[in-house]
Amino acid sequence: MNDIRRTFLWVIFGFSMVLLWDQWQIYNGNKATFFPAPPAATAEKPVTAPASAAKDLPVASVANPAANTTAGPSQVPSSATMPVATAQQRIEVSTDVLKLSFDTEGGSLVRSEFLKFGDTIDQQKPFVLLDESKARVYLAQTGLIGGPFASHKTPMQFTGERELKAGQNELNLTFESADTGGLKLIKTYTLTRGSYAIKVSHKVVNTGTAPAAPQLYVQLVRDGNKPEGESAFYMTFTGPAIYTDAKKFQKIEFSDIEKSKAEFEKTTQQGYVAMVQHYFASAWLLPENTYRENFARKVDTNLYAVGMITPLNEVAPGQSKSMDVTLFVGPQEEKMLESLAPGLELVKDYGWLTVLAKPLYWLLDRLFSILQNWGWAIVALVFLIKLAFYWLNAKAYSSMAKMKAINPRIMEMRERLKDNPQQMQQEMMRIYREEKVNPMGGCFPIMVQIPVFIALYWVLLSSVEMRNAPWIGWIHDLSAPDPYFILPVIMTLSTLLQTALNPAPPDPLQAKLMWFMPLIFSVMFFFFPSGLVLYWITNNILSIAQQWMINTRMGVPPQFNLPKFK
């Protein structure tokens, strides 16, 4: 039995080493050895249309958004016969916080750079979210369906300025299509100083002789790859999300879309659709109380779309109708997201512990406003949490101190009765009763606190404010691993010290596990963000200090229980 357990421990240790080597390869800019990322999406433009609000698109329309027509697929031109822009251009514009690229084909947003956030790999370059390149496809598109109308594949004419100048608060860009199917689409983007929210106005003009009832679609198209440079240890979500009043925040895995198993609310009058990744997100927001159909679908190999369709109602000849929507492309700054739309702050994913994580973030933000340093704010927050749980911890450490005091008696008894397990168990329970010791007394108070510390873990992992935020000395970015591995080594040593101060379990196998597990667990921290490691170090040091103080007060001098590997 001991051989089987020993083998199991070595399997765990070996797998941890595999993960360590794999992440070391990625950290040094090489390809993963054991767990390679899926192939990058091609830069070819997606041409899939969203589903009809009434029914699924016919197979013939897969290559053409305009194919969802009342006249039927046979009367709709294929993508090969659609007009092609002879002078397709990339229009680059910039504000104080954004540098954007638009394509005159469809007036789509095809690249976004955040001027106040450095790149994950090279902090000297702006962070790029939306992009259309060999390595990444991530686009924001809109258009009309319900007839052979202007879509994100229709050539458009650009007018407007390309730079937000000093003294200006807004920048307007207009993309106008030619008469397409009897309708003209005029798309106007309004960029505002200091904002990542872009107003997008769609004006539909009926230039024909018959009324038309187009539908507006908005969609985000993205490949299924994880963000570059993100550690597999983070376990953060990347993919589409849909928010509705009824079902709230609904994450959708790319794999579920691939298998046609994605579940979300299809029709609603509130909410948004989004593409979420670590620290950043994009989202389409329609006006409240506007009917819309939500969709999520596979566009091409390793390419997926999430979006909404809303009817514009009938437009009479010579008349026009407008629909204003909002496109958010930016960092997951919680206060900013809350101000834009109900529930938008949930793209900053705290998982199932949101109810605990949100107040912890609020407190962390308040501490930062006082200390003006996110690293010291983390230290102060952990200190306040430990203070709040002081009496619970005191009970746990008191129980551990009692266990340590009677540990010599337990060890002597186990050795004396090692050939009689039943009598050994009875004698052990007798000693516990006489000394009024509960062997589980040290566990329950600590278990109560676990959800709080897990919630704090997600707060620190998810908060974009940690990106490029310095602490002291060599720590210039709390969202990046320690470049010299000093903090992970300190964390490992503090964990081992804490283990040594605890009473050794009577069972030799458990005693060995108490030393193996901290070492295995510490492997991950070499690739965790510095802010997370700082949080664990602070927690360990405060725990050691309190445990030392309680042991001394109870007359149980602190001693180190070193492992015996035989």
GIWOJO-V639134 format. One line per field, one symbol per residue. phi: phi as a letter, one per 40 degrees, with the letter a starting at -180 (. if undefined). psi: psi as a letter, one per 30 degrees, with the letter a starting at -180 (. if undefined). burial: # if it has 16 or more other C-alpha atoms within 10 Angstrom, else .. A space follows every 10 residues. Layout:
# GIWOJO-V639134
phi: ???
psi: ???
burial: ???
This chain:
# GIWOJO-V639134
phi: .ccccccccc cccccccccc ccccccccgc cccbbccccc ccccccbccc ccccacccdc cdcadcccbc chcccccccc bccbccbcbb bbbabcbbbb bbbccggccb abbbcbbccc cbccbccbbc abaccababb baibbhiccc bcbccbbcbh cbaccdgcbb bbbbbbcccb ggbbbbbbcb bbdgbbcbcb cbbbbcccbb cbbcbcbbab baccccdcgc ccccfccbic abbbccbfcb cbcdcccdcf bcbaccbabb hababbadgb ababbcddgb cabcaaacca dfbbbbabbb cbgcbcdgba bbacbbbbba cccdcccccc adgccccccc gcbdcccccc cdcccccccc cfacccccdc ccccccccbd cccccccccc ccccccddcc ccccccbccb dccccccccc cccccfbbcc cccddccccd dcccccdccc ccccdccgcc bbfccbaccb cccbfccccc cccccccccc cccccccdcc cccdcccdcc ccdcccbcdd cccccccdcc cccccccccc dcccgbddac cccbcb
psi: eeeeeeeeee eeeeeeeeee eefeeeeggl kkefilllkk llgkkkgkll llfellklef gegjeffilf flefgkklff glkkkfhklk jklkaffkjl kkkfjfhkjf kkkjfgklle ejffkkkkdk ljaefkjjlk llaklglhlk aggkklkkkl lgkjlkfkfl kkkkkklljj ggkkkjjkkj kkkgkgkkkj kjkkkjgafk lkilkkkklk kklgllkkgk kfffhlkkal kkkleegbjj kjkeeeeegh gkklkeklgl alllkklkfl llkkklklgk klkklklkea jhklkkalkk kglkjlkfll klkklkjkja lijeeeeefe kkfffffjjg afgefeeeee eeeeeeeefe fgkeefeeee eeeeeeeege eeeeeeeeee eeeeegeeee eeeeeegfgi eeeeeeeeee eeeefhkjfg ffeeeeeefe eefeeeeeee efjfffkgkl clcfjfjffl ljfggeeeee eeeeeeeeef flkkkekeee eeefeeeeee efeeffglke eeeeeeeeee eeeeeeeeee eeeggjkklk jlljj.
burial: .......... ..#..#..## .###.##... .#.......# ##...##### ###...#... #########. ..#..#.##. ........## ########## ########## #####.#### .....##### ##...##### ########## ########.. .###...... ########.# .########. ###..##### ########.. ##.####### ######...# ##...##### ####....## ####..##.. .#.##.#### ########## ######.... ########## .######### ##..###..# ..#.###### ####.##... ########## ..##.###.# #.###.##.. ..######## ###.##.... .######### #####.#..# ..##...... ...#..#... .#....#... ###.#..... ..#.###### ########## #...###### ##....###. ########## #####..... ##.###.### .######### ########## ####.###.# #......#.. ..#...
